[in-house]
């Protein structure tokens, strides 16, 4: 049985209209969704949940470690500064050299620090403030607090020629409190109001590791700060390295205080004594204050001593003052409390080798190195400077001074004959004798131009063998 369906013309027209309306609505919805999606930014595809780095940012220390490998590639570092803000800061650390400020350029540098569109202050790790030879230093007072506010990441600070008596309270407080990240402090020609103020300044930096001073002292008498007062200071107990230059007779007590304050943390000590031929030069009496009794972990000692007259005023060798000897040296080395020193360097200015033979108490020094506290000594260096060598380095003809190689040969003989305890079979010590800081063992001095041609360094090796000497 079949059924016949028939639509009237009105019904057919209505059906077609409904179909067209449904198609138009569907097309409109699809078009609207595509337009909405096109207006939105594309979304990143999420990482798989099994990825250990999912939703985790890399620490900035890793960026710094990677960029550190490019420290010598300036072009690559400049490219890194364009990647992102974090890379800009790390790359600038290697691109920006040490900043040195004085009265001539500081007024141009301070506006750069205060500009909100630059982050250069975050990249400066080394800062030098120089006070040029001038009577009025008042220009520092408003500027030092600004430097302290913006340069709080400085790790090495060098101060040259500052007089704290000319700084106001705000500038002084800024120097004491703002540079908290400081690890290296270099003070050159500084004049504190009192010696106690100097100790307080050195003790103001909790992260300080290296202290270097040259011609720095308190304006008033050093006795204004007793050891009882200094014991209440936060201390230089974080300092592991101390370098003292231009040490005079009047500064000897202060050095002994610093050594006691550094205590067991101190590992490296370097002292350059002022020439005894100059005013306020060191003498045997002044050196009696030195004591290493608190420095139980000292590894390296470097003493720079001049046995002749002032090299600056070149005078004939016959005018040498022979009243100065090294009788204090064995006493000083004997104060070492425990066997910790492995390297000892004695840098000396000698007119001739006979100066050392006369000044050094060899028998007493030899007995010192036989003590238990010196049993760990592995290396001993004798770095010799002579007037002829210094004159040649300055381009001055050496004149009538003794040849440096003759002086060095005499020193080697004196050391070999004087320090017999280091030659025992039970000891293994390397003794080096050389010229200058680089320990040259051969020099060629041109009398006309003063050129120096060093050769490779050689050494006197002392090892235990059947004869006791190699």
Rosetta blueprint (number, residue, H / E / L):
1 X L
2 X L
3 X L
4 X L
5 X L
6 X L
7 X L
8 X L
9 X H
10 X H
11 X H
12 X H
13 X H
14 X H
15 X H
16 X H
17 X H
18 X H
19 X H
20 X H
21 X H
22 X H
23 X H
24 X H
25 X H
26 X H
27 X H
28 X H
29 X H
30 X H
31 X H
32 X H
33 X H
34 X H
35 X H
36 X H
37 X H
38 X H
39 X H
40 X L
41 X L
42 X L
43 X L
44 X L
45 X L
46 X L
47 X L
48 X L
49 X L
50 X L
51 X L
52 X L
53 X L
54 X L
55 X L
56 X L
57 X L
58 X L
59 X L
60 X H
61 X H
62 X H
63 X H
64 X H
65 X H
66 X H
67 X H
68 X H
69 X L
70 X L
71 X L
72 X L
73 X L
74 X H
75 X H
76 X H
77 X H
78 X H
79 X H
80 X H
81 X L
82 X L
83 X L
84 X L
85 X H
86 X H
87 X H
88 X H
89 X H
90 X H
91 X H
92 X H
93 X H
94 X H
95 X H
96 X L
97 X L
98 X L
99 X E
100 X E
101 X E
102 X L
103 X L
104 X L
105 X L
106 X H
107 X H
108 X H
109 X H
110 X H
111 X H
112 X H
113 X H
114 X H
115 X L
116 X L
117 X L
118 X L
119 X L
120 X H
121 X H
122 X H
123 X H
124 X L
125 X L
126 X E
127 X E
128 X E
129 X E
130 X E
131 X L
132 X L
133 X L
134 X L
135 X L
136 X L
137 X L
138 X L
139 X H
140 X H
141 X H
142 X H
143 X H
144 X H
145 X H
146 X H
147 X H
148 X H
149 X H
150 X H
151 X L
152 X L
153 X L
154 X L
155 X L
156 X E
157 X E
158 X E
159 X E
160 X E
161 X L
162 X L
163 X E
164 X H
165 X H
166 X H
167 X L
168 X L
169 X H
170 X H
171 X H
172 X H
173 X H
174 X H
175 X H
176 X H
177 X H
178 X L
179 X L
180 X L
181 X L
182 X L
183 X L
184 X E
185 X E
186 X E
187 X E
188 X E
189 X L
190 X L
191 X E
192 X E
193 X L
194 X L
195 X H
196 X H
197 X H
198 X H
199 X H
200 X H
201 X H
202 X H
203 X L
204 X L
205 X L
206 X L
207 X L
208 X L
209 X L
210 X E
211 X E
212 X E
213 X E
214 X E
215 X L
216 X L
217 X E
218 X E
219 X L
220 X L
221 X L
222 X H
223 X H
224 X H
225 X L
226 X L
227 X H
228 X H
229 X H
230 X H
231 X L
232 X L
233 X L
234 X L
235 X L
236 X L
237 X L
238 X L
239 X L
240 X L
241 X E
242 X E
243 X E
244 X E
245 X E
246 X E
247 X E
248 X L
249 X H
250 X H
251 X H
252 X H
253 X H
254 X H
255 X H
256 X H
257 X H
258 X H
259 X H
260 X H
261 X H
262 X H
263 X H
264 X H
265 X H
266 X L
267 X L
268 X E
269 X E
270 X E
271 X E
272 X E
273 X E
274 X L
275 X L
276 X L
277 X L
278 X L
279 X L
280 X L
281 X L
282 X L
283 X L
284 X L
285 X L
286 X H
287 X H
288 X H
289 X H
290 X L
291 X L
292 X L
293 X L
294 X L
295 X L
296 X L
297 X L
298 X L
299 X L
300 X E
301 X E
302 X E
303 X E
304 X E
305 X E
306 X E
307 X L
308 X L
309 X L
310 X L
311 X L
312 X L
313 X L
314 X L
315 X L
316 X L
317 X H
318 X H
319 X H
320 X L
321 X L
322 X L
323 X L
324 X L
325 X L
326 X L
327 X H
328 X H
329 X H
330 X H
331 X H
332 X H
333 X H
334 X H
335 X L
336 X L
337 X L
338 X L
339 X L
340 X L
341 X L
342 X L
343 X E
344 X E
345 X E
346 X E
347 X E
348 X E
349 X E
350 X L
351 X L
352 X L
353 X H
354 X H
355 X H
356 X H
357 X H
358 X H
359 X H
360 X L
361 X L
362 X H
363 X H
364 X H
365 X H
366 X H
367 X H
368 X H
369 X L
370 X L
371 X L
372 X H
373 X H
374 X H
375 X L
376 X L
377 X L
378 X L
379 X E
380 X E
381 X E
382 X E
383 X E
384 X E
385 X E
386 X L
387 X H
388 X H
389 X H
390 X H
391 X H
392 X H
393 X H
394 X L
395 X L
396 X L
397 X L
398 X L
399 X L
400 X L
401 X L
402 X L
403 X L
404 X H
405 X H
406 X H
407 X H
408 X H
409 X H
410 X H
411 X H
412 X H
413 X H
414 X H
415 X H
416 X H
417 X H
418 X H
419 X L
420 X H
421 X H
422 X H
423 X H
424 X L
425 X L
426 X L
427 X L
428 X L
429 X E
430 X E
431 X E
432 X E
433 X E
434 X E
435 X E
436 X L
437 X L
438 X L
439 X L
440 X E
441 X L
442 X L
443 X L
444 X L
445 X L
446 X L
447 X L
448 X L
449 X L
450 X L
451 X L
452 X L
453 X L
454 X L
455 X L
456 X L
457 X L
458 X L
459 X L
460 X E
461 X E
462 X E
463 X L
464 X L
465 X L
466 X L
467 X L
468 X L
469 X L
470 X L
